[in-house]
């Protein structure tokens, strides 16, 4: 097995073992979900068709099915697909869900959709060619004039995690492979190496140049947690009234360029030309 296939199998195994944890992550960290759907809802309407590539345990698929969209989930992990189907049944909805590598979407012979989500695959694909292919495959499934939603994990998100968890920065600096993440922030370099699986994190300044190679009109680049990520653990302990104020301010500032690095996930929304 070559290295790329080995890493993909490691990613698949990681998510096969932890669909409940991934679902819980979105429930325990609501800012990402609330702010991301706030931006998506500017374009997605009941009756629209949605392809959710790498949609994990189906949180976004279920949400948009409940809003009246015709959703299809295409996810690498069979464990995530089965969990998504179970959660969909609990929610009283249903949608097609396939266990498939995003690099092999053509095997499904899918139609074109009004909206395509690519939230997850680019966190893991190590080679530039595979990341390009993942976006190209998503575009093949998108109607002309349709919207593409692509998520990235920025390099600085690793340091946000270290700020939140005592001692982690010392561990990252001590491990040569992880030290590249810390050093990549001032150097403007992407990070490829160990993380929650083998990961690929983009330096913020490299996201738009990557997306500009595709036939897309840029609509938005925003932080999916707004500026709330560094303090998300503390905000859980605040009153609902205070949290609501912070979320509202985060919505107002969600595309302020100087604040994008405060997020742990960055989303690009583009329109297919």
Secondary structure, DSSP 4 states (H G I P E B T S, - for coil): --HHHHHHHHHHHHHHH-HHHHHHHHHH-HHHHHHHHHHHTTT--TT-EEEEET-TTSHHHHHHHHTT-EEEEEES-HHHHHHHHHHHHHHT---EEEE--GGGGGGG----EEEEEE-SGGGT--SHHHHHHHHHHHHHTEEEEEEEEEEE-BTHHHHHHHHHSTTHHHHHHHSHHHHHHHHHHHHT--EEEESSSEEEEB-GGGHHHHHTTSSEEEEEEEETTTT-GGGHHHHTTS-HHHHHHHHHHHHHTTT-GGGGGG-S-EEEEEEE-
